[in-house]
Amino acid sequence: MVGDQLWFRFRGDFAVLTEDERNIAPSGKKAIGVLAMLAESDTMHRSRRWLEDKLWSDRGQAQASGSLRTTLYEIRSSFGPAADVVGSDRNAIWLDRAMVRTDLASPARDREFLEGLDIADPEFNDWLVQKRLQYGQENETAEPRPENRGRIAIQCGTPWTATSSRSALSQILDDQVGKIISGFIALSHCTVGERKPDLVVRTTTETTDEGACIFAQIIEAASGDIIHSDHCFTNDPGVFLRSQEALGRFCWGIADAALERLTARDAGNSPAALRASFVQGALRDVLSFEAAQMRNSLARLDNAVAHLKSGLFPAMKAWALMSLIMEGFHAEDATMRDQIRSLLRRAIEISPEDGMVAAVSANVYVIMLQDYDRASSLARRALHQNPTNIFALQALSLCRAKEGDFDTAYRLSNCSRVASSLSKFEGMCNLHHALVCINLRRLDEAAEAASRAIQVSPQYRAPRRQLIALKALNEDPAAALGAVTALTRIEPEFELERYLFDSNYPATTLRKNGYLRAAGQRLGFSHDTDES
């Protein structure tokens, strides 16, 4: 020992040395991780739950607690006569500070903090990256690679208890908004009570006898700047909270606006802004419904893949390719379908537990590949994490329609449509609802949804194609021909006869239901070809 103390060496290969320089550190990586996190703390004291979350974040609480107990036994066994340096009770583990010294007070620039230690847990790696930056062991002149930065932490309120001054409604809204924002920022995660977050979601509710006012803010923690704020009123907070439509509309609107404003800030070189900009830029391109911009989204997402190892980017690329095909800007063939399948497999392989990756992938599996079983499984997983995820709601609605559960299919689609109505996804979700209503033979509502999609996304070709047939079927040939003229302005190569009779023209839902044949007859066209 050094005097009567143990010497914890952090700089270089981690070691615990006795007075005679004998290394008594355990060999197991998780045991080394526990000791390192205890000894590095100012108090040399950590709660059991904190340690479990950092080293066994992929396990349930009971399994993680058992793993920590086993690791603690390994540590004490390796310490032998010095085992008493490690104390514990039901809630915490600590080191006897009188018996421990470290090398952290006198930094050695030639060695990295915990050099060579590699533990396969993202929570531990986040902590390790932050500590290496804190202790100045990274090359100060080199830009750290993005994939080596810690994940973005989004603080969603504070821990809630029955005696808390914050309402349960506020905490649930914080959680929902945080999950949506997190879903669109690669390598991010939501926390409650994070001490050093990148973004803070803060919601307050003011309740009166007449109802409640809900006020939400998204705050950049480093600067204290309010990125975005919004509010709404509700007569009954309980009904609001139980309504997927109302809750989703408020949360998606706030999250989408906050992400857009975050990426547009002059100080956009923050990790959160940089990561949000990859997906937000690609989404803006795809949802422009202009060919050149939609194709540009593919390059943006390829660039994102090169910077960050997140499954969100290949999933979004598959979704962008599907959107190009649906708009008629890209041919659909076996090679393209294989590429899309490969992108989806890669996305889920990289981020198997990511709810947004699951939701976007489910959307592509069901619409593009008609893989209903896979889509249903992924969508249900995503909705378990966030019951207002519009991509997952869309996917599951089509799966339920395939099963013949048309009432549920309609409800899920309508929920997605309403939840998206304050976000950039409104046009896309209204088109989806129009297609679901066509399948359910609710043609007036389909026409209404298609019209709304056109109103918010004027360059969107797909809803204009639906509207031509829907107006004709509604015995309004003048309106149908007006829709033809409007579509021709943005699709100069459009030909009504091709629309009605060419099975390769992208109007599959109308054709499958026999509506193109019927619309053609209303407009004075007939064709001998079987369109089924």
C-alpha positions in Angstrom: 0.0 0.0 0.0 0.9 3.7 -0.2 1.0 4.3 3.5 -2.2 2.7 4.7 -4.0 3.4 1.5 -4.8 1.8 -1.9 -3.6 3.6 -5.0 -6.3 3.8 -7.8 -4.6 4.6 -11.0 -6.8 5.9 -13.8 -4.4 7.3 -16.3 -3.4 4.4 -18.6 -4.5 0.9 -17.8 -6.7 0.9 -14.7 -5.0 -0.5 -11.6 -5.5 -0.7 -7.9 -2.0 -1.0 -6.2 -1.0 -2.0 -2.7 2.0 -0.6 -0.8 4.3 -3.0 -2.5 3.0 -2.0 -6.0 1.1 -5.3 -6.3 -2.0 -4.9 -8.6 -5.1 -6.2 -6.8 -7.7 -4.9 -9.3 -10.2 -7.6 -10.5 -9.9 -8.9 -14.0 -13.6 -8.6 -15.0 -14.4 -5.5 -17.1 -17.6 -4.8 -15.3 -15.8 -5.1 -11.9 -13.2 -2.6 -13.2 -16.1 -0.3 -14.3 -17.7 -0.4 -10.9 -14.5 0.5 -9.1 -13.6 3.2 -11.6 -17.0 4.9 -11.2 -16.8 4.7 -7.5 -13.3 6.0 -7.2 -13.8 8.8 -9.7 -16.7 10.2 -7.8 -16.0 13.1 -5.5 -17.8 11.2 -2.7 -16.7 7.8 -3.8 -20.3 6.8 -3.3 -22.9 5.7 -5.9 -26.4 4.3 -5.7 -26.9 0.7 -6.8 -29.4 1.7 -9.3 -27.0 4.3 -10.9 -24.3 1.6 -11.3 -26.8 -0.9 -12.7 -28.0 1.7 -15.3 -24.5 2.4 -16.4 -23.3 -1.2 -16.8 -26.4 -3.3 -17.4 -28.7 -0.9 -19.1 -30.0 -3.6 -21.4 -31.3 -5.8 -18.6 -34.3 -5.7 -16.3 -33.9 -4.4 -12.8 -33.9 -7.8 -11.1 -31.3 -9.2 -13.5 -29.1 -6.0 -13.3 -29.2 -6.1 -9.5 -28.1 -9.8 -9.5 -25.2 -8.9 -11.8 -24.1 -6.1 -9.6 -24.1 -8.4 -6.5 -22.0 -10.9 -8.4 -19.6 -8.2 -9.5 -19.3 -6.8 -5.9 -18.4 -10.3 -4.7 -15.7 -10.5 -7.4 -14.2 -7.1 -6.3 -14.1 -8.0 -2.6 -12.5 -11.4 -3.4 -9.8 -9.7 -5.5 -9.0 -7.2 -2.7 -8.4 -10.0 -0.1 -7.4 -8.4 3.3 -8.3 -5.0 1.9 -11.9 -6.0 1.1 -13.3 -3.7 3.8 -12.4 -0.7 1.6 -15.7 -1.5 -0.2 -18.8 -0.8 1.7 -22.4 -1.4 0.8 -26.0 -1.4 1.9 -29.3 -2.1 0.2 -29.3 1.2 -1.7 -25.7 2.2 -2.3 -22.0 1.1 -2.7 -19.0 3.2 -1.6 -15.3 3.2 -1.0 -13.7 4.2 2.3 -12.2 7.5 1.3 -9.6 7.3 4.0 -8.1 4.2 2.4 -8.1 5.4 -1.3 -5.9 7.8 -3.3 -6.1 8.4 -7.1 -3.9 9.9 -9.7 -6.5 12.4 -11.0 -5.2 15.4 -9.2 -1.9 15.3 -11.2 -2.9 14.7 -14.8 -0.5 12.9 -17.1 -1.0 14.2 -20.6 0.6 11.2 -22.3 -2.0 8.7 -21.0 -5.7 8.5 -21.5 -8.3 8.3 -18.8 -9.0 4.5 -18.3 -7.0 3.8 -21.4 -8.0 0.5 -23.2 -11.1 -0.2 -21.1 -13.9 -1.3 -23.4 -17.3 -2.3 -21.9 -20.1 -3.1 -24.3 -22.8 -0.8 -22.7 -23.8 2.5 -24.3 -24.5 4.1 -20.9 -21.0 3.3 -19.6 -19.5 4.5 -22.8 -21.4 7.8 -22.6 -19.9 8.3 -19.1 -16.4 7.3 -20.2 -16.4 9.8 -23.1 -17.6 12.6 -20.9 -14.9 11.8 -18.3 -12.1 11.6 -21.0 -13.2 15.0 -22.2 -13.3 16.4 -18.7 -9.8 15.2 -17.8 -8.4 16.6 -21.0 -7.0 13.3 -22.4 -8.3 13.7 -25.9 -6.2 15.4 -28.5 -7.2 19.1 -28.0 -6.3 20.0 -31.6 -8.3 17.3 -33.3 -12.0 17.3 -33.9 -13.4 14.2 -32.1 -15.3 11.8 -34.4 -19.0 12.2 -33.9 -19.5 8.5 -33.2 -17.2 8.9 -30.2 -19.2 11.7 -28.6 -21.6 10.8 -25.8 -25.3 10.5 -26.7 -27.6 13.5 -26.4 -29.4 13.6 -23.1 -32.9 15.1 -23.1 -34.2 15.9 -19.6 -37.9 15.3 -19.4 -38.9 17.0 -16.2 -37.9 15.8 -12.7 -38.7 12.6 -10.9 -42.4 12.7 -10.0 -44.0 11.5 -6.7 -47.4 11.8 -5.2 -46.2 14.8 -3.1 -44.6 16.5 -6.1 -45.6 20.1 -6.9 -45.7 19.1 -10.6 -48.7 17.3 -11.9 -48.7 13.8 -13.4 -50.0 15.4 -16.6 -47.0 17.7 -16.9 -44.6 14.8 -16.4 -46.3 12.6 -19.0 -46.3 15.5 -21.5 -42.6 16.0 -20.8 -42.0 12.3 -21.4 -44.0 12.2 -24.7 -42.4 15.3 -26.2 -38.9 14.1 -25.1 -39.5 10.7 -26.8 -40.5 12.3 -30.1 -37.5 14.7 -30.1 -35.2 11.9 -29.1 -36.5 9.7 -31.9 -35.3 12.3 -34.5 -31.9 12.9 -32.9 -29.6 10.0 -33.6 -27.9 8.4 -30.6 -30.1 10.3 -28.1 -32.0 9.2 -25.1 -34.5 10.6 -22.6 -33.8 11.0 -18.9 -35.5 12.3 -15.9 -33.5 14.6 -13.6 -30.4 14.5 -15.8 -27.9 16.9 -14.2 -26.1 17.9 -17.4 -28.6 17.5 -20.2 -28.3 18.9 -23.7 -32.0 19.8 -24.0 -34.7 20.2 -21.3 -38.4 19.6 -21.8 -40.5 21.5 -19.3 -44.3 21.5 -19.1 -46.5 23.2 -16.6 -50.3 23.0 -16.2 -52.6 25.6 -14.6 -55.8 24.0 -13.6 -59.1 25.9 -12.8 -62.7 24.9 -12.4 -63.1 25.6 -16.1 -60.3 23.3 -17.3 -56.5 23.6 -17.7 -53.9 25.5 -19.6 -50.9 23.5 -20.7 -47.6 25.3 -21.3 -44.5 23.6 -22.7 -40.9 24.8 -23.3 -37.9 23.2 -25.0 -34.7 24.7 -23.5 -31.1 24.4 -24.7 -29.4 23.6 -21.4 -26.0 25.1 -22.1 -27.2 28.5 -23.0 -30.6 28.5 -21.2 -32.2 29.7 -24.4 -35.8 28.7 -25.1 -35.8 26.9 -28.4 -39.6 26.7 -28.7 -42.6 27.1 -26.5 -46.3 26.5 -27.0 -49.5 26.1 -25.1 -53.0 24.7 -25.4 -56.3 24.7 -23.4 -58.4 21.7 -22.5 -61.7 21.4 -20.6 -60.7 18.1 -19.1 -57.0 17.2 -18.5 -57.9 13.6 -17.9 -59.7 13.3 -21.3 -56.8 15.1 -23.0 -54.3 12.7 -21.5 -56.2 9.6 -22.6 -56.8 10.9 -26.1 -54.1 9.7 -28.5 -55.3 12.3 -31.0 -55.2 15.3 -28.7 -52.0 14.3 -26.8 -50.3 13.4 -30.1 -51.2 16.6 -31.8 -49.8 18.8 -29.0 -46.6 16.7 -28.5 -45.8 16.2 -32.2 -46.4 19.9 -32.9 -44.0 21.0 -30.2 -41.4 18.5 -31.0 -41.3 19.2 -34.7 -41.2 23.0 -34.3 -38.4 22.6 -31.7 -36.3 20.4 -33.9 -36.7 22.8 -36.8 -35.7 25.8 -34.7 -32.9 23.9 -33.1 -31.3 23.2 -36.5 -31.8 26.8 -37.7 -30.0 28.4 -34.8 -26.7 30.3 -35.4 -25.2 28.2 -32.7 -26.1 25.1 -34.8 -22.8 23.4 -34.1 -24.0 21.9 -30.9 -24.2 18.1 -30.9 -28.0 18.1 -30.6 -28.4 20.6 -33.5 -25.9 18.7 -35.7 -27.6 15.4 -35.2 -31.1 16.9 -35.6 -30.0 18.6 -38.9 -29.3 15.3 -40.6 -32.8 14.0 -40.3 -34.6 17.3 -40.4 -32.9 18.3 -43.6 -33.7 14.9 -45.2 -37.4 15.2 -44.1 -37.7 18.7 -45.5 -36.4 17.4 -48.8 -38.7 14.3 -49.0 -41.7 16.2 -47.9 -41.2 19.0 -50.5 -42.4 16.5 -53.1 -40.2 18.0 -55.7 -38.0 15.4 -57.5 -34.6 17.1 -57.2 -35.1 17.8 -53.5 -36.4 14.3 -52.8 -33.3 12.8 -54.4 -31.1 15.1 -52.5 -32.4 13.5 -49.3 -30.6 10.3 -50.2 -27.2 12.1 -50.3 -28.0 13.8 -46.9 -28.8 10.4 -45.4 -25.6 8.8 -46.8 -23.6 11.6 -45.3 -25.4 11.0 -41.9 -24.5 7.3 -42.1 -20.8 8.3 -42.6 -20.9 10.4 -39.5 -23.0 8.5 -37.0 -23.7 4.8 -36.6 -27.4 5.0 -36.0 -30.1 2.8 -37.5 -32.3 5.9 -38.0 -30.5 6.9 -41.2 -30.7 3.7 -43.2 -34.4 3.4 -42.1 -35.0 7.0 -43.3 -33.3 6.3 -46.6 -35.5 3.3 -47.2 -38.5 5.5 -46.4 -37.2 8.3 -48.8 -36.8 5.7 -51.6 -40.3 4.5 -51.1 -41.6 8.1 -51.2 -39.7 8.7 -54.5 -41.4 5.5 -56.0 -44.8 6.6 -54.8 -44.5 10.0 -56.4 -43.3 8.4 -59.6 -39.8 9.7 -59.5 -38.1 6.3 -59.2 -38.8 3.0 -60.9 -40.0 0.2 -58.7 -38.2 -3.1 -59.6 -36.7 -6.1 -57.9 -33.3 -4.4 -57.5 -34.9 -1.4 -55.7 -36.9 -3.6 -53.4 -33.8 -5.6 -52.5 -32.0 -2.4 -51.7 -34.8 -1.2 -49.5 -34.9 -4.6 -47.7 -31.1 -4.4 -47.1 -31.4 -0.8 -45.7 -34.2 -2.0 -43.3 -32.2 -5.0 -42.1 -29.2 -2.7 -41.5 -31.3 -0.2 -39.6 -32.7 -2.7 -37.2 -29.3 -4.5 -36.8 -27.7 -1.2 -35.8 -30.5 0.1 -33.5 -32.6 -3.0 -32.5 -34.4 -1.2 -29.6 -34.9 2.2 -31.1 -38.7 3.0 -31.3 -38.4 5.5 -34.1 -36.3 3.1 -36.2 -38.9 0.4 -35.7 -41.8 2.7 -36.6 -40.2 4.1 -39.8 -39.2 0.5 -40.8 -42.7 -0.8 -40.1 -44.1 1.9 -42.4 -41.8 0.8 -45.3 -42.3 -2.9 -44.7 -46.1 -2.6 -45.0 -46.5 0.0 -47.7 -43.6 -0.9 -50.0 -43.0 -4.6 -49.3 -46.4 -5.8 -48.0 -44.7 -7.7 -45.2 -47.6 -7.4 -42.8 -46.3 -9.7 -40.0 -42.9 -7.9 -39.8 -44.6 -4.5 -40.0 -47.1 -5.3 -37.3 -44.4 -6.6 -34.9 -42.2 -3.5 -35.4 -45.2 -1.1 -35.1 -46.4 -2.6 -31.9 -42.9 -2.3 -30.4 -42.7 1.4 -31.4 -46.2 2.1 -30.0 -45.2 0.5 -26.7 -42.5 3.2 -26.4 -44.6 6.0 -27.7 -48.4 5.5 -28.3 -48.6 8.6 -30.5 -45.9 7.6 -33.1 -47.5 8.5 -36.4 -45.3 6.2 -38.5 -46.2 3.2 -36.3 -49.9 4.2 -36.3 -50.0 4.3 -40.1 -48.2 0.9 -40.4 -50.5 -0.8 -37.9 -53.6 0.6 -39.5 -52.7 -1.1 -42.8 -52.0 -4.3 -40.9 -55.3 -4.3 -39.2 -57.1 -3.6 -42.5 -55.3 -6.6 -44.0 -56.7 -8.7 -41.1 -60.2 -7.4 -41.8 -60.4 -5.3 -38.6 -61.5 -2.2 -40.4 -62.8 -0.2 -37.4 -59.4 -0.4 -35.8 -57.6 0.4 -39.1 -59.7 3.5 -39.5 -59.2 4.6 -35.9 -55.4 4.2 -36.0 -55.2 6.1 -39.3 -57.4 8.9 -38.1 -55.2 9.1 -34.9 -52.1 9.5 -37.1 -53.8 12.2 -39.2 -54.9 14.3 -36.2 -51.6 13.8 -34.3 -49.7 15.1 -37.3 -51.8 18.2 -37.9 -49.4 20.7 -36.3 -46.3 19.2 -37.9 -44.6 18.9 -41.3 -46.1 15.4 -41.6 -49.7 16.6 -42.0 -49.8 16.2 -45.8 -48.3 12.7 -45.7 -50.7 11.5 -42.9 -53.7 12.9 -44.8 -52.7 11.0 -47.9 -52.4 7.9 -45.9 -55.8 8.4 -44.4 -57.3 9.0 -47.8 -55.9 5.7 -49.0 -57.3 3.9 -45.9 -60.7 5.5 -46.5 -60.6 4.4 -50.1 -60.0 0.8 -49.0 -62.9 1.2 -46.5 -65.1 2.8 -49.2 -65.5 6.0 -47.2 -65.1 8.0 -50.3 -66.3 11.4 -49.1 -63.8 11.3 -46.2 -61.1 10.1 -48.6 -61.7 13.2 -50.8 -61.6 15.5 -47.8 -58.3 14.0 -46.6 -56.8 14.2 -50.1 -57.8 17.8 -50.4 -56.2 18.6 -47.1 -53.0 16.9 -48.1 -52.9 19.1 -51.3 -53.7 22.2 -49.3 -50.7 21.8 -47.0 -48.4 20.2 -49.6 -49.2 21.8 -53.0 -46.5 19.8 -54.9 -47.7 16.5 -53.6 -48.8 14.4 -56.6 -50.2 11.4 -54.9 -53.3 13.0 -53.3 -54.0 14.9 -56.5 -54.2 11.5 -58.2 -56.6 10.2 -55.7 -58.8 13.3 -56.0 -59.3 12.9 -59.7 -61.1 9.6 -59.3 -62.8 10.6 -56.1 -64.4 13.7 -57.7 -65.5 11.6 -60.7 -67.0 9.0 -58.5 -68.9 11.8 -56.7 -70.6 12.6 -60.0 -68.6 15.8 -60.3 -66.8 15.5 -63.7 -66.0 19.2 -63.9 -64.2 19.0 -60.5 -62.4 15.8 -61.7 -61.2 17.5 -64.9 -60.1 20.5 -62.8 -58.0 18.2 -60.6 -56.5 16.8 -63.9 -55.5 20.3 -64.9 -54.0 21.1 -61.5 -52.0 17.8 -61.5 -50.7 18.5 -65.0 -49.2 21.8 -63.8 -46.8 19.9 -61.6 -46.7 16.6 -63.6 -46.5 17.9 -67.2 -46.3 14.3 -68.6 -49.6 13.3 -67.0 -52.1 11.6 -69.4 -55.6 10.8 -68.2 -55.8 7.7 -70.3 -52.6 6.4 -68.8 -53.8 7.2 -65.3 -57.0 5.2 -65.9 -55.6 2.2 -67.8 -51.8 1.8 -67.3 -51.2 -0.7 -64.4 -47.7 0.8 -64.0 -49.0 4.2 -63.2 -48.8 4.9 -59.4 -52.5 4.7 -58.4 -52.5 1.2 -57.0 -55.1 1.6 -54.3 -57.7 3.1 -56.6 -57.0 0.5 -59.3 -57.1 -2.4 -56.8 -60.6 -1.3 -55.6 -61.9 -0.9 -59.1 -62.3 2.8 -58.7 -60.2 3.8 -61.8 -62.5 1.7 -64.1 -65.6 3.3 -62.5 -64.0 6.8 -62.7 -63.2 6.3 -66.4 -66.7 5.3 -67.1 -68.0 8.5 -65.4 -65.6 10.6 -67.5 -66.6 8.9 -70.7 -63.6 6.5 -71.0 -63.8 2.7 -71.5 -61.1 0.1 -71.9 -61.1 -3.6 -72.7 -58.1 -4.4 -70.5 -58.7 -6.2 -67.3 -57.4 -3.8 -64.6 -57.6 -6.2 -61.6 
